[in-house]
Amino acid sequence: MTAWQLLFRTTDPHGAPEVSVTTVLVPATHDPHSPRLLAYQCAINSSQRSCFPSYCLLQGARGPFANPQIELLLMAAGLRQGWIVSVADHGGQPGRYVVARQPGYHVLDGLRATQQFAELRLPSDTPIGLWGYSGGGLASSWAAEMAPSYAPELNIVAAALGSPASDPGKILERADGGLFAGLGFAAISALRGSYPALDSVLTQHLTPKGEKIMTTVRGLSTGQAVGRYVMRNLDRYVDLPIADLMALPDVAAMSEDLRLGKAAPTCPVYIYTAVRDQLVGIDEVDRQADFYATHGTDVTYRRDMLSEHVSLALLGAPAALRWLAQRLEGMEPESGTRTVGSMLASIPALWTISVMSAAAARVLGGRQL
């Protein structure tokens, strides 16, 4: 495998210029005469730079409990298909987590940088797929929604959206006081830097202890934030109930801005989520899928009955990989919504598991991809 990191010009959530980085991975099996490009979006879920893919994917990097190092196993599955994989720091250098629009800008501009990189010699019509789960599904959704207007020249032929965080405001409320409360604290801290109105509200209502937590959590990895603040309630650190805080006009306006479903992708979309997901509400993903379908997107939607949020990240990956491979080879998708017992319960999925397992074994063994 050969790898590069590309610095590129992009746009922040307010339309101002900034720079970001994408890590480009090229497998030894890459076919330069028939290239395929996968934009893989990690669930970065942190403002700590040691959690950014551009750091985590460096040889010898120490990213304690950082998601991109775990998700390398999924990137490897794409590499084993012979695809070039581009992994953008979609939170940008400030580590903006959950913000609206910016992930789309960064992913799409990262793809532009990859496609224009002279070493790769990629044709302008190279088929491109998008893939991500959870926070990566959120970033992939923004990229898919924004591509027709922001980057229409990119030949994006497929987007696989795993448990996309369709309504981040609802997720913040749902996470509060639970196992993943730390993700909510990290998101609020990150959003504060991008939404001045939220900053004003928090300055007014946070207790001194709450202010300290907001500062501390910005320096924690995803796993560290989850572990430190498990079962914590934000109510303990503000002077009004969390429901009342979220209902304040400025906070409600921010929540609406964060919600997916602002525009319909023009490429086929594969959405998969767990019916019993403890973070991403099934009704919210249903709404996103329905919006896309009713506005002309070719949607394949799979609802898994047996999984929850964490387990589906791995259990749903084989079917997503197979769907992406078919789209990147030009096959037509089978649209429609289906609720299944488990996304693993099919012969094609089991076959794809063997492919992914072989890729994972090579990664863990330090062997060539």
C-alpha positions, 0 to 999 in steps of 0.5 A: 500500500502507498499513502499520501496526505494532501492539504487542501483548501475548503470551507468552514460552516459559515462559508469562510475559507480554511484548510484541511487534510485528507489521507489517501490510501492506494492498495497494491492491487489498484488497477490504474486503468479502471480506478474506483475511489471510496471516500470513507468518513470516520466517526471522529466524534472528538475535537482532540487532534489525536483523534483525527484520521490524519494523525491516527492513520500515521504509522506508530500514532498513539490515538487512545480510544480513537475511532479511526484506528478501529475503522481502519479495518473497514477501510482495509475492506475497501482497499482489498477491493482494489479501491483507492480510499480517501479519508478526510478530516471532516471536522477541520483543524478546529475539530468541529464535531456535528456542525452543519454543512462543513462535513460536506464541504470537507469530504467533497473538497478532499475528493477534489484534491484526491482526484486532482493529485498528479501521482494518481492520474485519476480520470475526471469521471472516476466512479466514487462511493461514499461510506460512513457510520454514525458520525461518519454516516452524518458526514457522508449524508452531508456530502451526498446531499451537497454534492449536486450543488457544491461539487457536481463534477464529481462522479459520485455513484453511491453513498452508504450511510450507516446509522446516520445521525439524522437529528443531532439535537435529538441525539444530544437529548437521548444520550444525556444520562446514558452510557454515551453521555460523554458524546453529548458533552463533547458535541455541545462543547464543539458546537459552542465554537461554531454557534455564537448563540449557543455559546451565549446560552451556555455562558448564561446557564452553565455552572462553574463545574459545567464550564470546566467539563466543557473545557476538559472534554475538548481534550479527550478522545471519543473513548475517554469522553464516554468513559469519564462522563458515563451516566452523567446528566447535563442537568447537573451542570446547568441551571435549568432542565435539559429539555428546557435548554434545548427548547430555547429559541437559539438552541432550537434554531441550531438543532434545526440547522443540524438536521439532515434532509435539506436536499436529496442526493442524486446518487443511489443511497443505501441506509442501514440502521438498528431499530433499537439504536440507543443513540440514533432514533429509528423515527429520525432515520425513517424521516431521512430515508423518506425525504430522500425517496420522495424527492427522487433519490434511489433509496435502499433502506435496511432496518436491523431488528437485533442489533444496537448502535455499536454492534451494527457498525461491524454487523452491517458493514458486509452488506454495505460493502457489497452494495457499494461494490455493486454500484461502483461496478455499474450494477443497478440497485434494488430499491425499497425498505426492508426490516430484517432480523439481522443484516448478517442473515444472508449468504452474500453477507456471509461471503463478504464477511470472509473478505473483510475478515481476510482484510482485517487479518492482513492489517492486524498482521502488518501485511501488504494490502 
